[in-house]
Amino acid sequence: MPLSRHAARAARALGTSAAAVALCATAAQTALACSIGDFSAAPACDAQGKGVVRVTDKDPSGTPATVTLYVQLSMPGGQREVDKATIGHPTAQGVSVDLHPLDWYAGETLVVHVTAGGQVDEDITPPVVVPDDFTCKPAGGGASASPSPSAPSAHPSAHPSTPGTQPSPARSSSAAPTPAASGAPSPAGGGTHLAETGAGNGTPLVAGAAAALVLAGGGIVLGLRRKAAHGSR
C-alpha cells in the first residue's frame, strides 16, 4: 500500500508539471501569434519623390505575410488591385515595404489587405487617405512633386519710381538760373551803392549836360545885365 500511494503521488506531480508546461507553451505561442495588429500602413515618399503606401510588419513570430494594395472606387464596395508585395522575414522591430498606387492625389482612399500563415486574412484599418497637403521631394533636395508658385519679393523698393513726380535735371537747372557776374569795371567813386541809387555808365553824360545848362544860363543872365546897363545910360 505505501508503495502504491507514493506512485500515485508521483504520477500526480508529473501530470501537474506536464499540464503547466503545456499551458506555458500555449501562452507563448499565443503571445507570438501573428495578428492584424502587427501591421500598419501610412502615406510616405520613396527615393524618387513619389507617393507610396508604406506597410510595416512588427510580427514577433516572423510569419511571412503578403500585402496587397487596392484603390477604393466610387461605387460601394468597389476596389481595384494596384500593387502587391511579400514580407518574408518580419521582426518585432518592424520590416517595411512600399506599395505604389497608379496615381496619387489628395483625398484618394487606398486599402491594404494582409494574408499571413493562415492566421491573418483581413484589411488594415483604417484605410489610407492621401492628405490634402501631402507633398514629396526626391532624395538630394530636388524640386517638390507639387511645386508652389513663386512668392513675391519680400523686400520691395523703399522708394519706387513714379513717372512725372520728379523734375528732370534740365528743368531743375533752368528753374533757378545763376546771374553772370559783370566783368566791366566800376565807375569812379562807384561801388555797390551805385546799383542801389540807379547810377550806371550814363552818369558822365548827365553831368556834362547839367554843366552845359549852367553855362548857358549864366551867359543869358550876363547878356540881360549888359542890355539893362546900356538901356539905363
JOTA-V731352 format. One record per residue. N is the residue number from 1. RES is the residue in one letter. PHI is phi in radians with two decimals (none if undefined). NEAR is the number of other C-alpha atoms within 10 Angstrom. Layout:
n:N res:RES phi:PHI near:NEAR
n:N res:RES phi:PHI near:NEAR
This chain:
n:1 res:M phi:none near:6
n:2 res:P phi:-1.02 near:7
n:3 res:L phi:-1.17 near:8
n:4 res:S phi:-1.15 near:9
n:5 res:R phi:-1.14 near:10
n:6 res:H phi:-1.11 near:11
n:7 res:A phi:-1.14 near:12
n:8 res:A phi:-1.16 near:12
n:9 res:R phi:-1.14 near:12
n:10 res:A phi:-1.15 near:12
n:11 res:A phi:-1.14 near:12
n:12 res:R phi:-1.11 near:12
n:13 res:A phi:-1.10 near:12
n:14 res:L phi:-1.13 near:12
n:15 res:G phi:-1.15 near:12
n:16 res:T phi:-1.14 near:12
n:17 res:S phi:-1.14 near:12
n:18 res:A phi:-1.11 near:12
n:19 res:A phi:-1.15 near:12
n:20 res:A phi:-1.12 near:12
n:21 res:V phi:-1.11 near:12
n:22 res:A phi:-1.12 near:12
n:23 res:L phi:-1.13 near:12
n:24 res:C phi:-1.13 near:12
n:25 res:A phi:-1.12 near:12
n:26 res:T phi:-1.13 near:12
n:27 res:A phi:-1.12 near:12
n:28 res:A phi:-1.15 near:11
n:29 res:Q phi:-1.14 near:12
n:30 res:T phi:-1.16 near:11
n:31 res:A phi:-1.15 near:12
n:32 res:L phi:-1.63 near:15
n:33 res:A phi:-1.16 near:17
n:34 res:C phi:-1.29 near:24
n:35 res:S phi:-2.50 near:20
n:36 res:I phi:-1.11 near:20
n:37 res:G phi:-1.20 near:12
n:38 res:D phi:-1.40 near:17
n:39 res:F phi:-1.98 near:22
n:40 res:S phi:-2.51 near:19
n:41 res:A phi:-2.42 near:22
n:42 res:A phi:-2.69 near:16
n:43 res:P phi:-1.19 near:17
n:44 res:A phi:-2.66 near:18
n:45 res:C phi:-2.14 near:18
n:46 res:D phi:-1.54 near:17
n:47 res:A phi:-1.18 near:11
n:48 res:Q phi:-1.57 near:13
n:49 res:G phi:1.35 near:18
n:50 res:K phi:-1.88 near:18
n:51 res:G phi:-1.29 near:25
n:52 res:V phi:-2.39 near:21
n:53 res:V phi:-1.81 near:23
n:54 res:R phi:-1.66 near:19
n:55 res:V phi:-1.81 near:25
n:56 res:T phi:-2.05 near:20
n:57 res:D phi:-1.97 near:28
n:58 res:K phi:-1.97 near:20
n:59 res:D phi:-1.44 near:24
n:60 res:P phi:-1.22 near:17
n:61 res:S phi:-1.36 near:17
n:62 res:G phi:1.28 near:18
n:63 res:T phi:-1.27 near:20
n:64 res:P phi:-1.04 near:16
n:65 res:A phi:-2.44 near:23
n:66 res:T phi:-2.04 near:16
n:67 res:V phi:-2.03 near:24
n:68 res:T phi:-2.17 near:18
n:69 res:L phi:-1.76 near:24
n:70 res:Y phi:-2.15 near:20
n:71 res:V phi:-1.71 near:21
n:72 res:Q phi:-1.38 near:19
n:73 res:L phi:-1.54 near:13
n:74 res:S phi:-1.20 near:9
n:75 res:M phi:-1.28 near:7
n:76 res:P phi:-1.02 near:7
n:77 res:G phi:1.28 near:7
n:78 res:G phi:-1.44 near:10
n:79 res:Q phi:-2.42 near:15
n:80 res:R phi:-2.36 near:12
n:81 res:E phi:-1.26 near:16
n:82 res:V phi:-2.18 near:15
n:83 res:D phi:-2.85 near:16
n:84 res:K phi:-2.61 near:16
n:85 res:A phi:-2.62 near:15
n:86 res:T phi:-2.10 near:14
n:87 res:I phi:-1.84 near:18
n:88 res:G phi:-1.39 near:12
n:89 res:H phi:-2.38 near:15
n:90 res:P phi:-1.21 near:20
n:91 res:T phi:-2.32 near:16
n:92 res:A phi:-1.17 near:13
n:93 res:Q phi:-1.32 near:10
n:94 res:G phi:1.92 near:16
n:95 res:V phi:-2.23 near:16
n:96 res:S phi:-2.05 near:15
n:97 res:V phi:-2.35 near:17
n:98 res:D phi:-1.86 near:22
n:99 res:L phi:-1.91 near:24
n:100 res:H phi:-1.84 near:18
n:101 res:P phi:-1.33 near:17
n:102 res:L phi:-1.21 near:11
n:103 res:D phi:-2.41 near:11
n:104 res:W phi:-2.64 near:14
n:105 res:Y phi:-2.55 near:13
n:106 res:A phi:-1.09 near:12
n:107 res:G phi:1.58 near:11
n:108 res:E phi:-1.19 near:15
n:109 res:T phi:-1.84 near:17
n:110 res:L phi:-2.16 near:24
n:111 res:V phi:-2.01 near:21
n:112 res:V phi:-1.97 near:26
n:113 res:H phi:-1.84 near:19
n:114 res:V phi:-2.10 near:19
n:115 res:T phi:-2.22 near:18
n:116 res:A phi:-2.60 near:19
n:117 res:G phi:0.90 near:12
n:118 res:G phi:1.27 near:9
n:119 res:Q phi:-1.79 near:13
n:120 res:V phi:-2.24 near:17
n:121 res:D phi:-2.73 near:16
n:122 res:E phi:-2.77 near:14
n:123 res:D phi:-1.53 near:17
n:124 res:I phi:-1.33 near:19
n:125 res:T phi:-2.08 near:14
n:126 res:P phi:-1.33 near:12
n:127 res:P phi:-1.16 near:18
n:128 res:V phi:-1.52 near:21
n:129 res:V phi:-2.04 near:17
n:130 res:V phi:-1.17 near:21
n:131 res:P phi:-1.17 near:13
n:132 res:D phi:-1.16 near:10
n:133 res:D phi:-1.80 near:7
n:134 res:F phi:-1.50 near:15
n:135 res:T phi:-2.30 near:18
n:136 res:C phi:-2.20 near:20
n:137 res:K phi:-2.24 near:19
n:138 res:P phi:-1.11 near:15
n:139 res:A phi:-1.08 near:12
n:140 res:G phi:1.69 near:8
n:141 res:G phi:1.31 near:8
n:142 res:G phi:-1.30 near:11
n:143 res:A phi:-1.23 near:13
n:144 res:S phi:-1.20 near:13
n:145 res:A phi:-1.17 near:15
n:146 res:S phi:-2.17 near:11
n:147 res:P phi:-1.09 near:10
n:148 res:S phi:-1.64 near:8
n:149 res:P phi:-1.09 near:6
n:150 res:S phi:-1.09 near:6
n:151 res:A phi:-1.39 near:6
n:152 res:P phi:-1.15 near:7
n:153 res:S phi:-1.05 near:7
n:154 res:A phi:-1.44 near:6
n:155 res:H phi:-2.25 near:6
n:156 res:P phi:-1.18 near:8
n:157 res:S phi:-1.08 near:8
n:158 res:A phi:-1.24 near:6
n:159 res:H phi:-2.26 near:6
n:160 res:P phi:-1.12 near:7
n:161 res:S phi:-1.40 near:9
n:162 res:T phi:-2.00 near:7
n:163 res:P phi:-1.05 near:7
n:164 res:G phi:1.52 near:7
n:165 res:T phi:-1.59 near:7
n:166 res:Q phi:-2.02 near:10
n:167 res:P phi:-1.19 near:10
n:168 res:S phi:-1.30 near:9
n:169 res:P phi:-0.98 near:9
n:170 res:A phi:-1.15 near:8
n:171 res:R phi:-1.22 near:10
n:172 res:S phi:-1.13 near:11
n:173 res:S phi:-1.25 near:11
n:174 res:S phi:-1.51 near:9
n:175 res:A phi:-1.23 near:9
n:176 res:A phi:-2.30 near:8
n:177 res:P phi:-1.22 near:8
n:178 res:T phi:-1.71 near:8
n:179 res:P phi:-1.14 near:6
n:180 res:A phi:-1.37 near:6
n:181 res:A phi:-1.27 near:6
n:182 res:S phi:-1.31 near:7
n:183 res:G phi:-1.65 near:6
n:184 res:A phi:-1.33 near:6
n:185 res:P phi:-1.18 near:7
n:186 res:S phi:-1.29 near:13
n:187 res:P phi:-1.13 near:14
n:188 res:A phi:-1.05 near:6
n:189 res:G phi:1.32 near:7
n:190 res:G phi:-1.66 near:12
n:191 res:G phi:-2.71 near:11
n:192 res:T phi:-1.21 near:8
n:193 res:H phi:-1.27 near:10
n:194 res:L phi:-1.10 near:13
n:195 res:A phi:-1.18 near:10
n:196 res:E phi:-1.25 near:8
n:197 res:T phi:-1.59 near:8
n:198 res:G phi:1.56 near:8
n:199 res:A phi:-1.22 near:13
n:200 res:G phi:-2.70 near:12
n:201 res:N phi:-1.24 near:8
n:202 res:G phi:-1.53 near:9
n:203 res:T phi:-1.08 near:11
n:204 res:P phi:-1.07 near:11
n:205 res:L phi:-1.16 near:10
n:206 res:V phi:-1.11 near:9
n:207 res:A phi:-1.12 near:10
n:208 res:G phi:-1.14 near:11
n:209 res:A phi:-1.14 near:10
n:210 res:A phi:-1.14 near:12
n:211 res:A phi:-1.14 near:12
n:212 res:A phi:-1.11 near:11
n:213 res:L phi:-1.13 near:11
n:214 res:V phi:-1.12 near:12
n:215 res:L phi:-1.13 near:11
n:216 res:A phi:-1.13 near:12
n:217 res:G phi:-1.14 near:12
n:218 res:G phi:-1.09 near:11
n:219 res:G phi:-1.12 near:11
n:220 res:I phi:-1.16 near:11
n:221 res:V phi:-1.11 near:12
n:222 res:L phi:-1.13 near:12
n:223 res:G phi:-1.17 near:12
n:224 res:L phi:-1.14 near:10
n:225 res:R phi:-1.14 near:11
n:226 res:R phi:-1.10 near:10
n:227 res:K phi:-1.15 near:11
n:228 res:A phi:-1.16 near:11
n:229 res:A phi:-1.19 near:10
n:230 res:H phi:-1.14 near:8
n:231 res:G phi:-1.25 near:8
n:232 res:S phi:-1.32 near:6
n:233 res:R phi:-1.31 near:5
